[in-house]
């Protein structure tokens, strides 16, 4: 599994690496959203993908948000330019050395440790993460 690579986005200001992602549209379920967002942001069509985790973000400032985390093991198509930043394939072993959002590090560790499915609740005060429940 050292040869496994993950598609990441380095945002335009170059500060953080993240993942292709987006918001659900009306009349979509989580599965449809994942497929659509990957197609829109990367040009790739997911052929085989599955739900791996659900994260809940609770804040004293913002509305509660839910993030559904998918992994894919088969896709087709050719990468296109991404509006969100620069798409790059990164070796799995190198990911945790990148500048990542704190929440991304938490779910990435669970994915890399091989957890089949997980739930995580993150509690924020403003932009400060104060509690993680999993």
C-alpha positions in Angstrom: 0.0 0.0 0.0 3.1 2.3 -0.2 2.2 2.9 -3.8 -1.3 4.2 -3.0 -1.8 7.8 -4.0 -4.6 10.2 -2.9 -6.0 13.0 -5.0 -5.7 16.3 -3.0 -6.3 19.9 -3.7 -3.8 22.6 -2.7 -5.9 25.7 -2.3 -5.2 28.7 -4.4 -3.5 30.7 -1.6 -1.2 27.7 -1.1 -1.8 27.5 2.6 -3.7 24.2 3.0 -4.2 20.9 1.3 -7.6 19.4 1.3 -9.9 17.1 -0.7 -12.3 17.5 -3.5 -15.6 18.3 -1.7 -18.8 20.3 -1.9 -22.3 20.8 -0.7 -25.4 18.8 -1.3 -28.0 20.1 -3.8 -31.7 19.9 -3.5 -33.1 16.4 -4.2 -29.6 14.8 -3.9 -28.5 12.1 -1.5 -25.0 11.9 -0.1 -23.9 9.3 -2.7 -25.1 11.5 -5.6 -23.4 14.5 -4.1 -20.1 12.7 -3.8 -20.2 11.6 -7.5 -21.3 15.0 -8.8 -18.7 17.0 -6.8 -15.8 14.7 -7.9 -16.9 15.0 -11.5 -17.3 18.8 -11.3 -14.0 19.5 -9.5 -11.7 16.8 -11.0 -13.3 15.7 -14.3 -13.2 12.1 -13.0 -16.2 9.8 -12.9 -16.4 7.5 -9.8 -16.9 3.9 -10.8 -16.5 2.3 -7.3 -16.8 4.3 -4.1 -18.2 3.9 -0.6 -19.1 5.9 2.5 -16.4 5.6 5.1 -17.4 8.1 7.8 -19.6 10.9 9.0 -18.4 14.0 10.8 -20.5 16.4 12.7 -19.2 20.0 13.1 -20.8 21.9 16.0 -20.0 25.6 16.6 -21.0 28.4 18.8 -20.9 30.7 15.7 -22.0 28.6 12.7 -24.8 26.3 12.0 -24.1 22.6 12.6 -22.7 20.9 9.5 -22.3 17.2 8.5 -19.5 15.9 6.3 -19.8 12.5 4.6 -16.4 11.0 3.8 -16.1 8.7 0.8 -13.2 6.8 -0.6 -13.0 5.5 -4.2 -11.0 2.6 -5.7 -12.1 2.9 -9.3 -12.7 5.9 -11.6 -12.5 6.9 -15.2 -11.7 10.1 -17.1 -8.9 12.6 -17.3 -8.1 15.2 -14.6 -9.2 18.7 -15.4 -8.2 22.0 -13.9 -9.9 22.6 -10.6 -11.6 25.9 -9.6 -10.8 25.2 -5.9 -7.0 24.9 -6.3 -4.3 22.7 -7.8 -5.1 18.9 -8.0 -2.2 16.6 -7.2 -1.8 12.9 -6.6 0.1 12.5 -3.3 1.6 9.3 -2.0 -0.4 8.0 1.0 2.8 8.0 3.1 3.4 11.7 2.5 0.0 13.1 3.3 0.3 13.6 7.0 3.4 15.8 6.4 1.4 18.3 4.4 -0.3 21.4 5.9 -3.8 20.1 6.5 -6.8 21.4 8.4 -7.0 20.0 11.9 -10.3 18.2 11.2 -8.9 16.6 8.1 -5.9 15.1 10.0 -8.4 13.5 12.4 -10.4 11.6 9.8 -7.4 10.9 7.7 -5.7 9.0 10.6 -8.9 6.9 10.9 -8.8 6.1 7.2 -5.1 5.3 7.2 -5.5 3.1 10.3 -7.9 1.1 8.2 -11.2 1.8 10.1 -14.0 0.6 8.0 -16.6 3.2 9.1 -16.4 5.9 11.8 -18.3 8.8 13.2 -16.6 11.9 14.7 -18.1 15.0 16.4 -16.0 18.1 16.5 -17.0 21.0 18.7 -15.6 24.5 17.9 -15.6 27.8 19.7 -15.2 30.2 16.8 -12.4 28.7 14.7 -10.8 26.8 17.6 -11.4 23.1 17.9 -12.2 22.5 21.6 -13.5 18.9 21.7 -13.4 15.7 19.5 -15.7 12.9 20.2 -15.4 9.6 18.3 
